[in-house]
Amino acid sequence: MTLSARKPPGSAPFSRYAPFTRRPLARRIVCATALAVSAVLSAPAARADEPATGTLIREAYDYAFPLFKLSQYRWTALETTGARTSTTLNRFAHAREIATPDDRWANSPIVDALYSTAWIDLARGPVTIDTPDTAGRYTVLTLIDFYSNTFFYAGHRTTGTAPQHYLLVGPGWKGAVPDGVRLVRAPANDVYVNLRVAVDGPADLAAANAVQDGFRITPESAAADVSTHVPSRIQPRDDDAQNFVAIANQMLALDPPPAHDSALVERYRRIGICGAECAWDRLPDDVRAAWKEAYPALEQQFVKTYLAAAGSHGWINYNPPGSKLGTTEQRDYPLRALALAMGMGILGVSRDEANYWITFRDAHAQPLLGSRRYRLRLPPGGIPSNAFWSVSLYAVDPDGQFLNANPIGRYQISSRTRGLAVNPDGSIDIVLQAARPDGASAANWLPTPADGRPFTLFARAYEPTGSVLQGTFAMPSAEPVQ
């Protein structure tokens, strides 16, 4: 296949499918759950009169985790040249290819859609965002603040598939909006743009790439037009409590928290997180020591939470009923941090736009293994959704979970899979085994690891409907077959 050599303004190519570089924590979560390995420390209990330092550190870490992680992703994109997301401000980096088993730099690669990402600094001035006529193709463009809250959606579900024009401005901007342009006001100046464009296999790739090229970001002024480099911020570093505190304070100063969080952030002043007025060097020795002692276990707490959910449910529902993830109404900050820490391409999506489920256990709570055979029976019509649904399979190894190489090159079963066998009642049996099944069931075969390794299943529903949104839908478990 060939890609167009022409690069439209506001775009830059990057390889494959996912918006970020490989994420160590995500690999640890996957391996811990699939291989049942976990040993985590918990934060100290609070005193009756005031929160203990350890408790406040845990709370502040959860709250500020998105500020740190998004700063880390931004740094990779804007301050390095060799990353798959490397670009400049106000310029899309596009994934041009569908993921394959050879892609091992990110976990749970999506094969339903192509990703594009961009970074905007509205302190430099507004930008216009133009979206093309997608001819009915599913797309979703999300605008996300550095607290990982999505404040605007454009695309198939919300604004349709006709061309659109938006003027994106910062919180303090004043000015005239041109006719035919919709004003979008960001809650803060730093904005992460995440675009998903549906792709239906290799034959559809060129058309999907052309749709990507129709999305453009244009600065409104010369000051906002950054074509090469941006002034450096603090470089984020893993496993460094002092660096985490510095990044959190930098971003709280650049992008002040929502008004409803002001009292909460003030509560964290005692442990050194409050914005420009706080700094590591101003902290008492005992608080710095508490940070250093607690920090190595803080991210591991996400593993513990994930394991707890996996132990009590066959499928883990990423965005259950009542969840406000992917919206500006989100107030469950540990859950917000956990969703981001999972690192599975689920940043900033509300349950109205998409819902995800993941499992690594069968109907009897046993690990899913390539050495066994299973049947996963979906209800008539599959997973209720307006756009499409899919069930993807990922092989697990010590380095993470990745698409499973197999003789037919199939990595998922979806509503777009051609030739699926359907039962008389409309239900769909997905056949999970390493060897090709006999007869008509081969049409529904989703190959498992031939070497018997563990695997996970990841179900996705785009524009979920009915029982999914109502909270009554339950993903069926994989039943062992003798």
C-alpha positions in Angstrom: 0.0 0.0 0.0 1.2 3.5 -0.7 0.5 6.7 1.3 0.1 10.1 -0.1 3.3 12.1 -0.2 1.4 15.3 0.3 1.3 16.5 3.9 -1.5 19.0 4.6 -0.9 22.0 6.9 -1.4 21.0 10.5 -0.4 17.3 10.1 2.6 15.0 10.6 2.8 11.3 10.2 3.6 8.9 13.0 3.8 5.1 12.8 1.0 2.7 13.6 -1.9 3.1 15.9 -1.6 4.5 19.4 -1.1 8.0 20.7 1.8 7.5 23.1 5.0 5.6 23.5 5.1 2.4 25.5 3.9 2.8 29.0 5.7 0.8 31.7 2.8 1.0 34.3 0.3 -0.3 31.8 2.6 -3.3 31.2 2.8 -3.9 34.9 -0.9 -3.8 35.3 -1.5 -6.2 32.5 1.1 -8.7 33.7 0.0 -8.4 37.3 -3.6 -9.2 36.4 -3.0 -11.9 33.8 -0.3 -13.6 35.7 -1.7 -12.9 39.2 1.3 -11.2 40.6 0.8 -8.4 43.0 2.3 -7.1 46.2 1.4 -3.5 47.1 1.7 -1.2 50.0 -1.2 0.9 51.3 -1.1 4.5 52.5 -1.1 5.1 56.2 -4.4 5.7 57.9 -5.4 9.3 58.7 -5.5 10.6 62.3 -8.8 11.7 63.7 -7.8 15.4 64.0 -6.3 15.9 60.5 -5.3 13.7 57.5 -2.0 12.0 57.9 0.8 13.1 55.6 0.7 9.7 53.8 -3.0 10.0 53.2 -2.7 13.5 51.8 0.2 12.4 49.5 -2.0 9.5 48.2 -4.9 11.9 47.5 -2.7 14.6 46.0 -1.0 12.0 43.8 -4.3 10.7 42.5 -5.5 14.2 41.8 -2.3 15.4 40.0 -1.6 12.2 38.2 -3.2 13.4 34.9 -1.2 16.6 35.1 2.0 14.6 35.3 1.1 12.0 32.7 -0.1 14.4 30.1 2.9 16.6 30.6 5.0 13.4 30.0 3.1 12.6 26.7 3.4 16.3 25.6 7.1 16.3 26.3 7.6 13.1 24.2 5.7 14.7 21.3 7.1 18.2 21.3 10.6 17.8 22.8 11.8 14.6 21.0 12.2 13.9 17.3 12.3 10.1 17.1 9.0 9.3 18.9 6.0 8.0 17.0 4.1 11.1 18.2 6.8 13.6 17.5 5.3 16.8 16.1 5.1 20.6 16.9 2.4 22.6 18.5 -0.9 22.9 16.5 0.1 20.1 14.2 -1.5 16.6 14.0 0.6 13.5 14.2 -1.2 10.8 12.3 -1.1 7.0 12.7 -1.1 5.8 9.1 -1.2 2.0 9.5 -3.3 -0.6 11.2 -1.6 -2.4 14.1 -0.1 -5.8 13.7 1.5 -8.3 16.1 4.9 -6.7 15.3 3.9 -3.6 17.1 5.1 -4.0 20.7 5.6 -0.5 21.9 2.1 -0.1 23.4 -0.4 -2.3 25.0 -3.8 -3.4 23.7 -3.4 -1.8 20.2 -6.6 -0.9 18.6 -7.4 -2.2 15.1 -10.8 -0.6 14.8 -9.5 2.9 14.2 -6.5 5.1 13.4 -5.3 7.6 16.0 -4.2 11.2 15.4 -3.0 13.5 18.2 -2.1 17.1 18.6 -1.0 19.6 21.3 -2.3 23.1 21.6 -1.2 26.0 23.8 -3.9 28.7 23.8 -1.8 31.1 25.8 -0.3 31.8 22.4 -3.7 32.6 20.9 -6.8 30.9 19.4 -6.7 28.2 16.7 -9.3 27.1 14.2 -10.0 23.4 13.8 -11.6 22.3 10.6 -13.2 18.8 10.1 -14.0 17.3 6.7 -17.0 15.6 5.3 -16.4 12.0 6.4 -19.2 10.5 4.2 -20.8 8.8 7.2 -17.5 7.3 8.5 -17.3 7.1 12.3 -14.9 9.6 13.7 -14.6 11.3 17.0 -12.4 14.3 17.8 -12.0 15.0 21.5 -10.5 18.1 23.2 -9.0 17.2 26.6 -7.6 19.4 29.3 -4.6 18.4 31.3 -6.8 17.0 34.1 -7.8 14.4 31.5 -11.3 15.7 31.3 -12.8 15.9 27.8 -14.6 19.2 27.4 -15.7 18.9 23.8 -16.6 16.1 21.3 -17.0 16.5 17.5 -17.9 13.7 15.2 -20.4 11.0 14.1 -22.3 10.9 17.4 -22.4 14.6 18.4 -22.0 16.9 15.4 -22.5 14.6 12.5 -20.2 13.8 9.5 -20.6 17.1 7.5 -17.7 19.6 7.5 -17.4 21.7 10.6 -15.4 24.8 11.6 -14.4 25.6 15.2 -12.6 28.5 16.9 -10.9 27.1 20.0 -10.0 29.8 22.5 -8.6 30.0 26.0 -10.6 30.8 29.1 -9.8 34.6 29.0 -10.2 35.2 25.3 -12.4 38.0 24.0 -13.1 38.7 20.3 -15.4 38.2 17.3 -16.3 34.8 16.0 -16.5 34.6 12.2 -19.8 33.6 10.6 -20.1 29.8 10.1 -17.6 29.1 12.9 -18.5 27.6 16.2 -16.8 29.0 19.4 -15.3 26.4 21.7 -13.9 27.7 25.0 -11.3 25.6 26.7 -11.2 25.5 30.5 -7.4 26.1 30.4 -4.8 26.9 27.9 -3.2 23.5 27.4 -5.3 21.2 25.2 -4.6 17.6 24.1 -6.4 16.7 20.9 -7.3 13.0 20.2 -8.8 12.0 17.0 -10.1 8.5 16.1 -11.0 7.6 12.5 -12.6 4.2 11.9 -10.8 1.9 9.6 -12.3 -1.4 8.2 -9.2 -3.4 7.4 -6.3 -2.9 4.9 -8.6 -2.3 1.9 -10.1 0.7 3.7 -6.7 2.2 4.9 -6.2 4.7 2.0 -9.7 6.1 2.4 -9.2 6.4 6.2 -5.9 8.2 5.7 -7.6 10.7 3.4 -10.2 11.4 6.1 -7.3 12.0 8.6 -5.8 14.6 6.2 -9.1 16.5 6.2 -8.7 17.4 9.9 -6.6 20.6 10.2 -5.5 23.0 13.0 -4.6 26.6 12.0 -3.3 29.2 14.4 -5.1 32.6 14.3 -2.0 34.6 14.8 1.7 34.5 14.0 2.5 34.2 17.7 0.5 30.9 17.9 2.1 29.5 14.8 4.9 27.4 16.1 6.5 25.3 13.3 9.7 24.0 15.0 10.2 24.1 18.7 8.5 25.4 21.9 10.2 26.6 25.1 11.0 23.8 27.4 9.0 23.0 30.5 10.3 20.7 33.2 11.1 17.3 31.8 8.9 14.7 33.5 10.8 11.7 34.9 9.4 8.4 36.3 10.2 7.2 39.8 11.1 10.7 41.1 8.9 12.2 43.8 10.5 15.6 43.6 10.0 15.8 39.8 6.3 14.8 40.2 5.8 17.6 42.7 7.5 20.1 40.4 5.4 19.0 37.4 2.2 19.2 39.4 2.9 22.7 40.6 4.0 23.8 37.2 0.8 22.7 35.6 -1.5 23.9 38.4 0.1 27.4 37.8 -0.2 27.1 34.0 -3.7 25.5 34.0 -5.5 26.4 37.2 -7.9 23.8 38.5 -11.6 24.1 38.1 -13.2 26.4 40.7 -14.9 23.4 42.4 -11.5 21.9 43.1 -9.9 25.0 44.7 -10.6 23.9 48.3 -9.3 20.4 47.5 -6.0 21.7 46.0 -5.6 24.1 49.0 -5.8 20.9 51.2 -2.6 19.6 49.5 -0.6 22.7 50.3 0.7 21.1 53.4 2.5 18.4 51.4 3.8 20.7 48.7 1.2 20.7 45.9 -0.7 24.0 45.3 0.7 25.7 42.2 3.2 28.5 42.0 3.3 29.1 45.8 4.5 25.6 46.5 7.9 24.0 45.9 9.8 20.9 47.0 12.6 23.0 48.6 10.1 24.7 50.9 8.8 21.5 52.3 9.9 20.3 55.8 12.4 17.4 55.9 9.8 15.0 57.2 7.3 15.7 54.4 10.0 15.3 51.7 11.0 12.0 53.4 7.3 10.9 53.4 7.1 11.6 49.7 10.2 9.6 48.9 9.1 6.7 51.0 5.5 6.6 49.6 6.3 7.4 46.0 7.5 4.0 44.7 4.2 2.4 45.9 1.8 5.0 44.6 1.5 3.8 41.0 1.5 0.2 42.2 -1.7 1.0 44.1 -3.4 1.1 40.6 -2.4 -2.5 40.2 -4.0 -3.4 43.5 -7.2 -1.6 42.5 -7.3 -3.3 39.1 -6.7 -6.7 40.6 -9.6 -6.1 43.1 -11.9 -5.3 40.2 -10.7 -8.3 38.2 -11.2 -10.6 41.2 -14.8 -9.7 41.8 -16.1 -9.5 38.2 -15.5 -11.6 35.1 -15.3 -8.5 32.9 -13.9 -5.2 34.2 -16.2 -2.4 32.9 -14.0 0.6 32.3 -16.9 3.1 32.4 -19.8 1.7 34.4 -23.2 3.3 34.9 -22.9 6.6 36.8 -19.3 7.1 35.7 -18.4 10.6 34.6 -15.1 9.6 33.0 -14.5 11.5 29.8 -16.5 14.5 31.0 -15.9 17.7 32.9 -18.2 16.4 35.6 -15.8 13.8 36.8 -15.1 14.0 40.5 -13.8 10.5 41.3 -10.1 11.3 41.1 -8.7 7.9 42.0 -10.8 6.4 39.2 -9.7 9.1 36.8 -6.1 8.4 37.6 -6.6 4.6 37.3 -8.2 5.0 33.9 -5.3 7.0 32.7 -2.7 4.6 34.3 -4.2 1.6 32.5 -2.8 3.1 29.3 -5.1 1.2 27.0 -6.2 3.9 24.6 -9.1 4.9 26.7 -8.1 8.4 27.6 -10.9 11.0 27.6 -13.8 9.0 26.3 -17.3 9.2 27.9 -19.5 6.2 28.1 -21.9 7.8 25.6 -19.1 7.7 23.0 -17.6 4.3 23.7 -17.5 1.7 26.4 -14.8 -0.9 27.1 -14.7 -4.2 28.9 -11.6 -6.3 29.6 -11.2 -9.8 31.0 -8.5 -12.4 31.5 -10.7 -15.0 33.1 -13.2 -17.6 31.8 -16.7 -18.3 33.2 -15.2 -20.3 36.1 -12.8 -17.5 37.1 -9.9 -19.4 35.6 -7.2 -17.7 33.5 -7.8 -17.6 29.8 -5.1 -19.8 28.2 -4.2 -20.5 24.6 -4.0 -24.2 25.5 -7.7 -24.4 26.1 -10.8 -23.9 23.9 -13.7 -21.5 24.7 -16.9 -20.2 23.3 -18.0 -16.6 23.8 -21.7 -16.2 23.0 -22.8 -12.6 22.3 -26.5 -11.7 22.4 -28.5 -11.2 19.2 -27.0 -8.3 17.3 -23.8 -8.4 19.4 -23.0 -5.6 21.9 -25.7 -2.9 21.6 -24.2 0.1 19.7 -25.1 2.6 17.0 -21.6 2.6 15.3 -19.9 -0.8 15.7 -18.6 -3.2 18.3 -15.6 -5.5 18.5 -14.0 -8.2 20.7 -10.2 -8.2 20.3 -7.7 -10.8 21.6 -4.3 -10.0 23.0 -1.5 -12.5 23.9 0.2 -11.8 27.3 3.9 -12.0 27.9 6.2 -10.5 30.5 6.5 -7.3 28.5 2.8 -6.6 28.1 -0.2 -7.7 25.9 -0.1 -7.5 22.2 -2.0 -8.7 19.1 -1.7 -12.5 18.7 0.1 -13.6 15.5 -2.0 -16.3 13.8 -2.3 -18.0 10.3 -5.4 -16.0 9.2 -4.3 -12.6 10.4 -7.4 -12.1 12.5 -7.1 -10.1 15.7 -10.8 -9.4 16.5 -14.3 -10.3 15.7 -16.6 -7.3 15.2 -19.9 -6.2 13.8 -17.9 -5.4 10.6 -16.4 -8.9 10.3 -17.7 -10.3 7.0 -19.3 -13.7 6.8 -20.0 -14.3 10.5 -22.1 -17.3 11.3 -25.2 -16.3 13.3 -27.3 -18.7 15.4 -31.1 -19.0 14.7 -31.9 -16.7 17.6 -29.5 -14.0 16.3 -26.7 -14.7 18.8 -23.1 -14.9 17.8 -20.7 -17.6 19.0 -17.0 -16.5 18.9 -14.8 -19.5 18.8 -11.6 -19.1 20.9 -9.0 -21.7 20.3 -5.5 -22.1 18.8 -6.4 -24.6 16.0 -8.7 -23.9 13.2 -12.2 -25.3 13.9 -14.1 -27.5 11.5 -17.1 -26.5 9.5 -19.1 -23.3 9.6 -17.7 -22.2 13.0 -14.4 -21.4 11.3 -16.1 -18.1 10.2 -16.2 -17.0 13.8 -12.8 -18.2 14.8 -10.6 -15.8 16.8 -7.3 -17.6 17.2 -5.7 -17.8 20.6 -1.9 -18.2 21.3 -0.6 -21.4 19.7 2.0 -21.8 22.4 -0.6 -21.9 25.2 0.2 -18.5 26.7 -2.4 -16.5 28.7 -4.5 -14.0 26.7 -7.0 -11.2 27.4 -10.2 -10.2 25.7 -11.0 -6.5 25.2 -14.5 -5.7 24.1 -15.4 -2.2 22.7 -18.7 -0.6 21.8 -18.7 2.6 19.9 -21.8 4.8 20.5 -23.3 2.2 22.9 -27.0 2.1 23.2 -29.9 0.7 25.2 -28.9 -1.8 27.9 -25.2 -0.7 27.8 -26.1 2.9 28.7 -28.8 1.7 31.1 -26.4 -0.5 33.0 -28.3 -3.7 32.5 -26.0 -5.2 29.8 -23.5 -7.8 31.0 -20.7 -9.0 28.8 -21.0 -12.8 28.7 -18.1 -14.9 29.9 -16.0 -17.2 27.8 -17.2 -20.8 28.4 -14.6 -23.6 28.4 -15.3 -26.2 25.7 -14.2 -29.8 26.1 
